[in-house]
Amino acid sequence: MRSTLTILTLALCTFLAAPVHAEEVAASGPAGADMEAIMAAYMEAANSGPEHAKLAEMEGTYACNTKMRMDPAGEWFEYSATETITPMLGGRFIHMIVKCEPNPMMPEGFEGAGMLGYNNADQRYEQIWADSMGTVMMFMTGTADDDGNITLGGAYTCPYLKTSLHQRWVYMQSDTGFVMEMYGPDMTGTEFLMGTITAVRQ
């Protein structure tokens, strides 16, 4: 395992250094004596820790009750979905798959997929999400509070306004699973609660 990581580390360092001129490498590159420290840092950052173990506890299949609305004064639209969460890549990330049957709001049904993990180097949570409602891949980052609730923020380009819109997602643990709240801007740019997902472990 150590030899594999060593090879990967050296390959990565070589890749990162490739665009830099040789004289710049000579002036600012690490001395040979520091290579061990560099490799140790990469190996430390690759280890799964308590944050990853906490995410892995979300493994399972959930029945989800979802409520969505288009604006703060709008009526809530409610539908059911199923979410499956599976640890992946040695427990460093969790893979999330959400599916729901066709309904009045989404006649073709819905499918979404995401990957959520904790970046040791940046000390933050990171999530990638995409679904069948569009072609955007949303990248979100955030932190957890003392209770383990994870708040993530990210932006996407609105197809109509052609401007960047910010969303905020909050994952909160519950006795039966978890609750997710989704916040976004209204037409004035003021944040409001767009939707909630109450996920109950099956």
C-alpha positions in Angstrom: 0.0 0.0 0.0 2.8 2.4 0.9 4.6 1.8 -2.4 1.4 2.4 -4.3 0.9 5.7 -2.6 4.5 6.6 -3.1 4.2 6.1 -6.9 0.9 8.0 -7.0 2.5 10.9 -5.0 5.5 11.1 -7.3 3.3 10.9 -10.4 1.1 13.7 -9.0 4.1 15.9 -8.1 5.5 15.4 -11.6 2.2 16.3 -13.2 1.8 19.4 -11.1 5.4 20.5 -11.8 5.2 19.9 -15.6 4.1 23.4 -16.7 6.7 25.1 -14.5 10.0 26.1 -16.0 13.1 24.3 -14.8 14.6 27.4 -13.3 11.5 28.0 -11.2 11.5 24.4 -9.9 15.1 24.9 -8.9 14.3 28.1 -7.1 11.2 27.1 -5.3 10.8 23.3 -5.5 11.2 21.2 -2.3 14.6 19.9 -1.4 15.2 16.1 -1.6 15.1 15.9 2.2 11.5 17.2 2.2 10.2 14.5 -0.1 9.4 12.2 2.9 7.4 15.0 4.5 5.5 15.6 1.2 4.6 11.9 0.9 3.6 11.8 4.6 1.2 14.7 4.1 -0.4 13.1 1.1 -0.8 9.8 2.9 -2.3 11.6 5.9 -4.8 13.5 3.7 -5.8 10.2 2.1 -6.8 8.5 5.4 -10.4 8.2 6.3 -11.3 9.8 9.7 -14.2 10.5 12.0 -16.0 12.7 9.5 -15.9 9.8 6.9 -17.1 7.3 9.5 -20.0 9.6 10.4 -21.0 9.8 6.7 -20.8 6.0 6.4 -23.4 5.8 9.1 -25.9 7.1 6.6 -25.6 3.9 4.6 -29.0 2.4 3.8 -32.2 2.7 1.9 -34.7 5.5 2.8 -38.3 6.3 2.1 -38.4 10.0 1.4 -41.2 12.5 1.7 -40.3 15.5 -0.4 -42.0 18.9 -0.4 -41.1 21.6 -2.9 -42.3 25.1 -3.8 -41.4 27.6 -6.4 -41.6 30.8 -4.3 -42.1 31.8 -0.7 -45.9 32.3 -1.2 -46.4 29.3 -3.4 -48.2 26.1 -2.5 -46.1 23.1 -1.5 -46.0 20.2 -3.9 -45.4 16.8 -2.2 -44.2 13.5 -3.6 -42.5 10.3 -2.4 -39.1 9.0 -3.4 -36.5 6.3 -2.5 -32.9 7.1 -1.7 -30.1 4.6 -1.5 -26.8 5.6 0.2 -23.7 3.5 -0.2 -20.1 4.1 1.1 -17.6 4.0 -1.8 -13.8 4.3 -2.4 -12.8 2.7 0.9 -15.4 4.7 2.9 -14.0 8.1 1.9 -17.2 9.1 0.2 -20.9 8.1 0.1 -22.8 7.6 -3.1 -26.4 8.8 -3.1 -29.1 7.7 -5.6 -32.6 9.2 -5.5 -35.5 7.9 -7.6 -39.2 8.7 -7.7 -42.1 7.5 -9.9 -43.9 9.8 -12.4 -46.1 12.4 -10.7 -48.0 15.6 -11.8 -44.9 17.8 -11.3 -42.5 15.4 -13.0 -44.5 13.2 -15.5 -41.3 11.3 -16.4 -40.3 10.6 -12.9 -37.1 11.7 -11.3 -33.6 10.4 -10.8 -30.7 12.1 -9.1 -27.2 11.0 -8.1 -24.6 12.6 -5.9 -21.3 12.0 -4.1 -20.6 13.5 -0.7 -17.3 13.4 1.2 -14.9 15.2 3.6 -11.8 16.8 2.2 -9.0 16.4 4.8 -6.7 18.9 3.2 -9.3 21.7 3.0 -11.1 20.5 6.1 -14.5 20.9 4.5 -17.3 18.8 3.1 -17.7 18.6 -0.7 -20.6 17.3 -2.7 -21.3 16.8 -6.4 -24.9 16.5 -7.5 -26.7 15.9 -10.9 -30.2 14.8 -11.7 -32.7 14.2 -14.5 -34.2 17.7 -14.2 -31.3 19.3 -16.0 -27.8 19.1 -17.4 -26.1 21.0 -14.6 -23.6 19.4 -12.2 -23.7 21.3 -8.9 -20.5 21.4 -6.8 -21.1 22.4 -3.2 -18.8 22.8 -0.2 -19.5 23.4 3.5 -18.9 22.5 7.2 -20.6 20.7 10.0 -21.8 22.2 13.3 -21.2 20.6 16.8 -24.4 18.5 16.3 -23.1 17.0 13.1 -25.5 18.9 10.8 -23.8 19.6 7.5 -24.4 22.9 5.6 -23.3 23.1 2.0 -23.4 26.0 -0.4 -23.0 26.2 -4.2 -24.1 28.0 -7.3 -25.5 27.2 -10.7 -26.4 29.2 -13.8 -30.1 30.0 -14.2 -31.1 29.0 -17.8 -33.6 32.0 -17.9 -31.7 34.8 -16.2 -28.2 33.6 -17.3 -26.9 34.6 -14.0 -25.4 32.6 -11.1 -27.8 31.6 -8.4 -26.8 30.3 -5.0 -28.3 27.4 -3.2 -27.8 26.1 0.4 -28.5 22.6 1.5 -28.6 21.4 5.2 -28.4 17.8 6.2 -29.7 17.2 9.8 -29.6 13.8 11.5 -32.8 12.4 13.0 -33.8 9.4 15.1 -35.3 7.7 12.1 -32.9 8.9 9.3 -32.2 12.5 8.3 -33.9 15.7 7.1 -32.5 17.8 4.3 -33.5 21.4 3.8 -32.9 23.3 0.5 -32.7 27.0 0.3 -32.5 29.3 -2.7 -33.3 32.9 -3.9 -36.7 34.2 -4.7 -37.2 36.7 -7.6 -35.8 39.5 -5.4 -32.7 37.5 -4.5 -33.9 36.8 -0.9 -33.2 33.3 0.4 -36.2 31.2 1.2 -36.9 27.5 2.1 -37.5 25.8 -1.3 -37.9 22.3 -0.2 -37.5 19.6 2.5 -36.8 15.9 2.3 -37.7 13.8 5.3 -35.8 10.5 4.9 -36.8 7.5 7.0 -34.5 4.5 7.1 -36.2 1.2 5.9 
